[in-house]
Amino acid sequence: MVFKPQKTNFQLIIIENIQTLSIWANNPWRRYSVSLIILLIGYFLGSSLGMVSAVVELMDPIAAFLSVVFIEILIVLRRNFRFEKKKKFLVLLLDSLRLGLFYGFFTESLKLL
């Protein structure tokens, strides 16, 4: 007999906020503006992590490892939410964040050439 895990108050608040944000983002302009903001946040995080790890030369392998782990977590979350109709907006936000991180890392790598 398998029991479902208990939903905590924190989980319910997060789920309600994501659903409220999804309802608010039914308008395409709102959806794309939030997606663009998340993409720019991802770009900022990717470029700042690249700069910080380049200044402190001891942190390069650790920063690379943490970056790969974070991106892999985003990929796993995308696979889990891909087929749920209610979470399409969340998938869009995860993809925007991942794309912003990739662009940030890519531009930082071009600076090293």
C-alpha positions as CSV (number, residue, x, y, z in Angstrom):
1,M,0.0,0.0,0.0
2,V,1.5,3.3,-1.1
3,F,0.7,6.5,0.7
4,K,0.7,9.9,-1.0
5,P,3.0,12.4,0.7
6,Q,1.2,15.0,2.8
7,K,0.9,18.4,1.1
8,T,2.4,21.0,3.4
9,N,1.2,24.6,3.7
10,F,4.3,25.8,1.9
11,Q,3.7,23.5,-1.1
12,L,0.1,24.7,-1.3
13,I,1.1,28.4,-1.3
14,I,3.7,27.8,-4.0
15,I,1.3,25.9,-6.2
16,E,-1.4,28.6,-5.7
17,N,1.1,31.3,-6.7
18,I,2.2,29.5,-9.8
19,Q,-1.5,28.9,-10.8
20,T,-2.3,32.5,-10.2
21,L,0.7,33.6,-12.3
22,S,-0.4,31.2,-15.1
23,I,-3.9,32.7,-15.1
24,W,-2.5,36.2,-15.0
25,A,-0.2,35.3,-18.0
26,N,-3.0,34.2,-20.3
27,N,-2.4,37.4,-22.2
28,P,0.5,36.7,-24.7
29,W,2.2,40.1,-24.0
30,R,2.3,39.3,-20.3
31,R,3.5,35.8,-20.9
32,Y,6.3,36.9,-23.2
33,S,7.3,39.8,-20.9
34,V,7.7,37.6,-17.9
35,S,9.6,35.1,-20.1
36,L,11.9,37.8,-21.2
37,I,12.5,39.0,-17.7
38,I,13.4,35.4,-16.6
39,L,15.7,35.1,-19.6
40,L,17.5,38.3,-18.7
41,I,17.8,37.1,-15.0
42,G,19.3,33.8,-16.3
43,Y,21.7,35.7,-18.5
44,F,22.8,37.9,-15.5
45,L,23.3,34.8,-13.3
46,G,25.3,33.0,-16.0
47,S,27.6,35.9,-16.8
48,S,28.1,36.9,-13.1
49,L,28.9,33.3,-12.1
50,G,31.4,33.2,-15.0
51,M,33.0,36.4,-13.9
52,V,33.2,35.5,-10.2
53,S,34.7,32.1,-10.9
54,A,37.2,33.6,-13.3
55,V,38.4,36.1,-10.6
56,V,38.8,33.4,-8.0
57,E,40.8,30.9,-10.0
58,L,40.4,28.2,-7.3
59,M,36.6,28.0,-7.8
60,D,36.5,27.1,-11.6
61,P,35.9,23.4,-11.2
62,I,33.4,23.9,-8.4
63,A,31.5,26.6,-10.3
64,A,31.4,24.4,-13.4
65,F,30.1,21.5,-11.5
66,L,27.4,23.5,-9.8
67,S,26.4,25.1,-13.1
68,V,26.0,21.7,-14.8
69,V,24.1,20.3,-11.8
70,F,21.7,23.3,-11.8
71,I,21.1,23.0,-15.6
72,E,20.5,19.3,-15.3
73,I,17.9,19.9,-12.5
74,L,16.1,22.4,-14.8
75,I,16.1,19.7,-17.6
76,V,14.6,17.1,-15.2
77,L,12.0,19.6,-14.0
78,R,11.1,20.3,-17.6
79,R,10.6,16.6,-18.4
80,N,8.3,16.2,-15.4
81,F,6.1,19.2,-16.3
82,R,6.1,18.9,-20.1
83,F,2.9,16.9,-20.5
84,E,0.8,18.7,-17.9
85,K,-1.5,21.3,-19.4
86,K,-1.7,23.4,-16.3
87,K,2.1,23.8,-16.1
88,K,2.9,25.0,-19.6
89,F,3.7,28.5,-18.4
90,L,6.1,27.0,-15.8
91,V,7.8,25.0,-18.6
92,L,8.2,28.3,-20.6
93,L,9.8,29.9,-17.6
94,L,12.2,27.0,-17.0
95,D,13.2,27.1,-20.6
96,S,13.8,30.8,-20.5
97,L,16.0,30.5,-17.4
98,R,18.0,27.7,-19.0
99,L,18.4,29.6,-22.2
100,G,19.6,32.7,-20.3
101,L,22.1,30.7,-18.4
102,F,23.5,29.2,-21.6
103,Y,23.8,32.6,-23.2
104,G,25.5,34.0,-20.1
105,F,28.0,31.1,-20.0
106,F,28.6,31.4,-23.8
107,T,29.4,35.1,-23.7
108,E,31.7,34.7,-20.8
109,S,33.5,31.9,-22.6
110,L,34.0,34.3,-25.6
111,K,35.6,36.8,-23.4
112,L,38.3,34.2,-22.5
113,L,39.3,33.8,-26.2
